[in-house]
Amino acid sequence: MEIKELSEQVQGAVAEMRNFAGTMDEEAKKYGEASATCKETLEKYNHRIDELELKLQKAAIVKPGEAEDTKKKEATAAFFKWLRHGKSGLEPAERKALVQDTTGLYLVPEQIEAEIIRAIPQYNVFRTLALARPITGDKIRKRTLTEVSMGWGKLETGTSITESTLVPATGYIYAEDLYGLTKIGEDELADVDANLSAIIADSFSVARANAEEAAFAIGRGHATYEEPGGIAVDSTLLTGIGSGNGAGTVGTYGRNWTTDDTVIVEDLLKCEYALPAQYKKGACWLMNSKTELALRLLRAGGSTTGDGPFLWQPSLIAGSPNTFDGFPVYNNDSMKYPADTTAGTNVIFGNFQLGYRIVDRQGMFIQRLDELYAESGLVGFKAHFRVGGDVIRPAAFQIIANDT
């Protein structure tokens, strides 16, 4: 119970007791003393007031962490009031409760941002597969180093020592800017806070998830397009494949389909076994849902008619992915698929936790646009995220591509 409500109850009980005391005085003047019933009632009033005062004292005691919770509640309440009425509708104390950066943007309270972040895994498979790392700058450095090798033999009998050269390289993963805009009617803004929270969460969580999911798969990179680096278009993974002969050309990290634009079990198994053993624990398949459908129709014998068991296996557990040859199958429909006859990566097999990194620069910022859509009876809210991603270990992946 709130302190204000308890105080009001105490004041009310005291007022009632005073009124009753006047009744007792009149009874005492008339009969010489108050009746036993009146005395008992007065005692009940005193006991009730004592109870309320004790509750009031307990409520006034600040428990560990409670002061911080109170600040969060005040900030959230001020944020929602700002959404509905703008800054001019806030009291001075409420303006202080808002968290504002130097450019006049307001940081979404943690309760709302947490709701949006929780919604993303429902739509974004990459955030369930790859590790996400918070950063404090606009980029993080990714350093690579080639591996050394060793050989057997006795030097004293003339065996040459095995020599290899370490080749270091440095790159960066950038936090790219991702924007979204939603317009909310003035009537909606007059609704309760819970409804407004749901509107914001639904609009921006879905928009962000869709944009991220596509960018982590086919994003064109930072240098020219200021997008995350897409794993399906990574130049290192595509090196050596796609010579145009349609004969299953093999590169360092992948191959073409042996038969143009056709899913073949043998190609998938070759892709699986080409992945180094150290990356197979935790590995999975990623492909367009149409590629998975073509795979689902194939049997171990090579046809779709009935001469062998299906290697694709449906999940028997709700919420768990389907599997192929024992490894989970996930979908990303931004990737190419064989039947569209368009050059590009159709299948990725690998360990995403070890091979791909997502970086999150900041929470969500929202800027209220009061005047821009005023004639339409709308208020705009511009959302701003900073997020990036890129391949950090090409060796953790093998791919199959359409012939280029």
MOURHU-V924192 format. One record per backbone hydrogen bond with DSSP energy under -1.0 kcal/mol. CO is the residue of the C=O (numbers start at 0). NH is the residue of the N-H. Records with the same first field share a line. If there is no record, write none. Layout:
CO->NH ; NH
This chain:
1->5
2->6
3->7
4->8
5->9
6->10
7->11
8->12
9->13
10->14
11->15
12->16
13->17
14->18
15->19
16->20
17->21
18->22
19->23
20->24
21->25
22->26
23->27
24->28
25->29
26->30
27->31
34->38
35->39
36->40
37->41
38->42
39->43
40->44
41->45
42->46
43->47
44->48
45->49
46->50
47->51
48->52
49->53
50->54
51->55
52->56
53->57
54->58
55->59
62->65
64->68
65->69
66->70
67->71
68->72
69->73
70->74
71->75
72->76
73->77
74->78
75->79
76->80
77->81
78->82
79->83
80->84
81->85
85->88
86->89
90->94
91->95
92->96
98->106
100->103
104->100
105->365
108->112
109->113
110->114
111->115
112->116
113->117
114->118
115->119
118->121
119->122 ; 123
124->127 ; 128
125->129
130->357
132->359
137->174
139->172
141->170
143->168
153->158
154->157
166->145
168->143
170->141
172->139
175->386
177->384
179->382
181->380
183->378
184->188
187->190
191->195
192->196
193->197
194->198
195->199
196->200
197->201
198->202
199->203
200->204
201->205
202->206
203->207
204->208
205->209
206->210
207->211
208->212
209->213
210->214
211->215
213->217
214->218
215->230
216->231
218->229
220->226
221->225
227->220
233->237
237->240
248->255
252->398
253->250
254->400
256->247
258->261
263->267
264->268
265->269
266->270
267->271
268->272
269->273
275->278
276->279
279->282
283->349
284->329
285->347
286->331
287->291
288->292
289->293
290->294
291->295
292->296
294->297
298->301
302->298
308->299
310->324
312->322
316->319
321->328
322->312
323->326
326->323
327->284
329->286
331->334
336->339
337->340
343->401
344->335
346->399
347->285
348->397
349->283
350->354
351->355
354->391 ; 392
356->389
357->132
358->387
359->134
363->107
364->383
365->105
366->381
368->379
370->373
372->375 ; 377
373->376
376->185
378->183
379->368
380->181
381->366
382->179
383->364
384->177
385->360
386->175
387->358
388->228
389->356
392->395
393->396
395->350
397->348
398->254
399->345 ; 346
400->256
